[in-house]
Amino acid sequence: MTPGRGDVANQMFQRLTPQGERGCVMRDLAEEVPVALEFNGVGYAVLMATPTDITDLLVGFALSERLMGAGDPAFDVDVHATEEGIIARATLPPERTDDLLDRVRHRATDSSCGLCGVENIEQAMRPLPLVMARSRADDAAIFRALEALQVHQPLNARTGAVHAAAWVGQDGTIRLVREDVGRHNAFDKLIGAMRRAGADWDGGFALLSSRCSYELVEKAVLSDCPLLVTISAPTALALHRAREAGLDLRVIARPDAMLVPT
């Protein structure tokens, strides 16, 4: 399948068993293509992503990178599929130009040392705002969402190779899901879709089919998500950053148990 033309490809495999049996099976494979993100004509980043919901991805990525704020107007996105991948272009408002150029400068020096390296460390650990929203979901609502998540992952059901990010209402009802081969991309797509729809967390929470990394914590905080639930473990830095910002966490969340950091 041509990159950027669909989200699934097919591949024949030889199946081997411990008993020495052999057979052929056909599998659906999740597509993973380069997605180039451009803002104001500046090439900003290239992500490896599932080629769906690209507009949501760009909007969520801009929020996560602090290139736009919660109160900024939505911008138009032009998406172009090519033989090599996808190009997504957007124009930020003039008042965001300085932020864009500053972030581009730091991203361009990721491999530098000396002063530029120090600046990049500071950029990576920028202070987070405090989460002002609060979730009204109880433990039973979280467990209901965990039980229901699998049926909201059609691409993963076909491929077994993608993550999901879900917006869950306070009663445990899954309202919106985005899938992607990258856990960060899936969350950016969800945040972007909510931003484009003018939706907030409305007393609910985010449920992610991944571990709890500090980047995902920061994305949750910057979207004013009141509660982040992940099915795998957190890193120490993720817990530290969540405490600093007042983000509530539930981790290693499974249908039979979950952990609450104390």
C-alpha positions as CSV (number, residue, x, y, z in Angstrom):
1,M,0.0,0.0,0.0
2,T,1.2,3.5,-0.8
3,P,2.3,5.4,2.3
4,G,-0.3,8.1,3.2
5,R,-3.1,6.4,1.3
6,G,-4.7,4.3,4.1
7,D,-4.2,3.1,7.7
8,V,-3.8,-0.6,7.0
9,A,-1.6,-2.8,4.8
10,N,-1.6,-6.6,4.3
11,Q,1.2,-9.0,4.6
12,M,1.6,-12.8,4.4
13,F,3.5,-14.5,7.2
14,Q,4.6,-18.0,7.8
15,R,3.3,-19.3,11.1
16,L,5.5,-21.6,13.1
17,T,4.6,-23.7,16.2
18,P,6.7,-25.4,18.9
19,Q,5.4,-28.7,17.4
20,G,7.1,-27.8,14.1
21,E,3.9,-27.1,12.3
22,R,4.0,-24.5,9.5
23,G,1.3,-22.6,7.8
24,C,0.6,-19.3,6.0
25,V,-1.5,-16.5,7.6
26,M,-2.5,-13.1,6.3
27,R,-2.2,-10.2,8.7
28,D,-3.4,-6.6,8.6
29,L,-0.5,-4.2,9.5
30,A,-0.9,-0.7,10.8
31,E,0.6,1.9,8.4
32,E,3.3,4.2,9.7
33,V,4.3,7.1,7.5
34,P,6.3,10.3,7.9
35,V,4.0,13.3,8.6
36,A,5.8,16.7,8.1
37,L,4.3,19.5,10.1
38,E,4.7,23.1,8.9
39,F,3.7,26.3,10.6
40,N,3.8,29.7,8.9
41,G,5.9,28.1,6.1
42,V,8.5,26.8,8.6
43,G,9.2,23.1,8.7
44,Y,8.8,22.3,12.4
45,A,8.8,18.5,12.9
46,V,8.4,15.2,11.1
47,L,6.5,12.6,13.0
48,M,6.0,8.9,12.2
49,A,2.3,8.4,12.5
50,T,-0.8,6.6,11.4
51,P,-2.1,8.5,8.3
52,T,-5.6,9.3,9.7
53,D,-7.0,12.4,11.6
54,I,-4.0,14.5,10.5
55,T,-5.8,17.8,11.1
56,D,-6.5,16.7,14.7
57,L,-2.9,15.7,15.1
58,L,-1.6,19.1,13.9
59,V,-3.9,21.1,16.2
60,G,-3.1,18.9,19.2
61,F,0.6,19.0,18.5
62,A,0.4,22.9,18.4
63,L,-1.3,22.9,21.8
64,S,1.2,20.5,23.2
65,E,4.2,22.5,21.9
66,R,2.6,25.7,23.3
67,L,2.4,27.2,19.8
68,M,-1.2,28.1,20.6
69,G,-3.2,28.6,23.7
70,A,-6.6,27.4,24.8
71,G,-8.1,30.7,23.9
72,D,-6.5,31.1,20.5
73,P,-8.8,30.8,17.5
74,A,-8.8,27.6,15.5
75,F,-6.7,27.7,12.4
76,D,-7.1,26.0,9.0
77,V,-5.0,23.0,8.1
78,D,-4.0,22.0,4.6
79,V,-3.1,18.3,4.3
80,H,-1.3,16.9,1.3
81,A,-0.6,13.2,0.7
82,T,2.5,12.4,-1.3
83,E,4.2,9.2,-2.4
84,E,6.6,9.6,0.5
85,G,4.2,10.6,3.2
86,I,2.0,13.5,4.3
87,I,2.6,17.2,4.6
88,A,0.3,19.2,7.0
89,R,0.5,23.0,6.9
90,A,-1.1,25.6,9.2
91,T,-0.8,29.4,9.7
92,L,-0.5,30.6,13.3
93,P,-1.7,34.1,14.2
94,P,1.0,36.8,14.0
95,E,1.2,37.1,17.8
96,R,2.5,33.5,17.9
97,T,5.4,34.1,15.5
98,D,8.0,34.8,18.2
99,D,6.9,31.6,20.1
100,L,7.2,29.6,16.9
101,L,10.7,30.9,16.0
102,D,11.9,30.4,19.5
103,R,10.7,26.8,19.6
104,V,12.2,26.1,16.1
105,R,15.6,27.4,17.3
106,H,15.6,25.0,20.3
107,R,14.4,22.0,18.3
108,A,17.1,22.6,15.7
109,T,19.8,22.4,18.4
110,D,18.7,19.2,20.1
111,S,22.0,17.5,19.5
112,S,24.1,20.6,20.6
113,C,26.2,20.9,23.7
114,G,27.3,23.8,25.8
115,L,24.9,26.7,26.2
116,C,22.5,25.5,23.5
117,G,22.3,22.2,25.4
118,V,21.6,23.9,28.7
119,E,18.8,26.0,26.9
120,N,17.3,22.8,25.5
121,I,17.2,21.2,29.0
122,E,15.4,24.3,30.3
123,Q,13.0,24.1,27.4
124,A,12.3,20.4,28.0
125,M,11.6,21.1,31.7
126,R,9.6,24.4,31.3
127,P,7.2,25.1,34.2
128,L,3.7,23.7,33.7
129,P,0.5,25.6,34.5
130,L,-1.7,24.4,37.3
131,V,-4.6,22.2,36.3
132,M,-7.7,24.2,37.2
133,A,-10.4,21.6,36.2
134,R,-11.4,18.8,38.4
135,S,-12.8,15.4,37.4
136,R,-16.1,14.3,38.8
137,A,-15.6,10.6,37.8
138,D,-15.5,8.1,40.6
139,D,-13.6,4.8,40.6
140,A,-16.6,2.9,39.2
141,A,-16.6,5.2,36.1
142,I,-13.0,4.5,35.5
143,F,-13.4,0.8,35.6
144,R,-16.4,1.0,33.3
145,A,-14.3,2.9,30.7
146,L,-11.4,0.4,31.0
147,E,-13.8,-2.5,30.3
148,A,-15.3,-0.7,27.3
149,L,-12.1,0.7,25.7
150,Q,-11.3,-2.4,23.5
151,V,-14.4,-2.1,21.5
152,H,-13.5,1.5,20.6
153,Q,-10.2,0.5,19.1
154,P,-11.1,-0.8,15.6
155,L,-7.7,-0.3,14.1
156,N,-5.9,-2.0,17.0
157,A,-8.4,-4.9,16.7
158,R,-7.3,-5.4,13.2
159,T,-3.5,-4.9,13.7
160,G,-2.7,-5.2,17.4
161,A,-0.1,-2.4,16.8
162,V,-1.6,0.9,17.8
163,H,-2.4,3.0,20.9
164,A,-5.6,4.6,21.8
165,A,-6.4,7.9,23.6
166,A,-10.0,8.3,24.8
167,W,-12.0,11.2,26.2
168,V,-14.2,9.7,28.9
169,G,-17.2,11.4,30.5
170,Q,-17.7,11.6,34.2
171,D,-20.0,8.6,34.1
172,G,-17.4,6.4,32.4
173,T,-18.9,6.7,28.9
174,I,-16.3,6.9,26.2
175,R,-17.1,9.9,24.1
176,L,-14.2,10.1,21.6
177,V,-11.2,8.0,20.7
178,R,-8.2,8.5,18.4
179,E,-5.8,5.8,17.5
180,D,-2.2,5.9,16.3
181,V,1.0,3.9,16.2
182,G,2.5,6.5,18.5
183,R,1.0,7.1,22.0
184,H,2.0,10.7,21.8
185,N,0.3,11.1,18.4
186,A,-2.9,9.4,19.6
187,F,-3.2,11.9,22.5
188,D,-2.4,14.8,20.3
189,K,-5.1,13.7,17.9
190,L,-7.6,13.4,20.7
191,I,-6.7,16.8,22.2
192,G,-6.8,18.4,18.7
193,A,-10.2,16.8,17.9
194,M,-11.6,18.1,21.2
195,R,-10.2,21.6,20.5
196,R,-11.6,21.7,17.0
197,A,-15.1,20.7,18.4
198,G,-14.9,23.3,21.2
199,A,-15.2,20.5,23.8
200,D,-13.6,20.5,27.2
201,W,-13.1,17.6,29.6
202,D,-16.5,18.4,31.3
203,G,-15.6,16.6,34.5
204,G,-14.3,13.5,32.8
205,F,-10.8,12.2,32.1
206,A,-8.3,10.9,29.6
207,L,-7.7,7.2,29.2
208,L,-4.6,6.1,27.4
209,S,-3.6,2.6,26.3
210,S,0.1,3.2,27.1
211,R,2.5,3.9,29.9
212,C,2.5,7.2,31.7
213,S,5.5,9.2,30.4
214,Y,6.2,12.8,31.4
215,E,5.4,13.9,27.8
216,L,1.9,12.5,28.2
217,V,1.5,14.2,31.6
218,E,2.5,17.5,30.0
219,K,0.0,17.1,27.2
220,A,-2.7,16.4,29.7
221,V,-1.8,19.4,31.8
222,L,-1.6,21.8,28.8
223,S,-5.1,20.7,27.7
224,D,-6.4,21.2,31.3
225,C,-7.2,17.6,31.7
226,P,-8.2,16.9,35.3
227,L,-7.4,13.2,35.5
228,L,-5.1,11.0,33.4
229,V,-5.6,7.2,33.4
230,T,-3.0,5.0,31.8
231,I,-3.0,1.2,31.5
232,S,0.8,0.9,32.2
233,A,3.3,2.2,34.7
234,P,4.5,5.8,35.1
235,T,8.0,7.0,35.2
236,A,9.3,8.9,38.3
237,L,9.5,12.1,36.2
238,A,5.9,11.7,35.1
239,L,4.8,11.5,38.7
240,H,6.9,14.5,39.7
241,R,5.6,16.7,36.9
242,A,2.0,15.6,37.6
243,R,2.4,16.6,41.3
244,E,3.8,20.0,40.3
245,A,0.9,20.7,38.1
246,G,-1.9,19.2,40.3
247,L,-2.8,16.6,37.7
248,D,-4.6,13.5,39.2
249,L,-3.3,10.2,38.0
250,R,-4.4,6.6,37.9
251,V,-1.8,4.1,36.6
252,I,-1.4,0.4,35.8
253,A,-5.2,0.7,35.4
254,R,-6.8,-2.6,34.4
255,P,-10.4,-3.9,34.7
256,D,-9.6,-5.5,38.0
257,A,-7.3,-2.9,39.8
258,M,-5.5,0.4,39.4
259,L,-2.9,2.3,41.4
260,V,-3.3,5.8,42.8
261,P,0.0,7.7,43.5
262,T,0.2,8.9,47.1
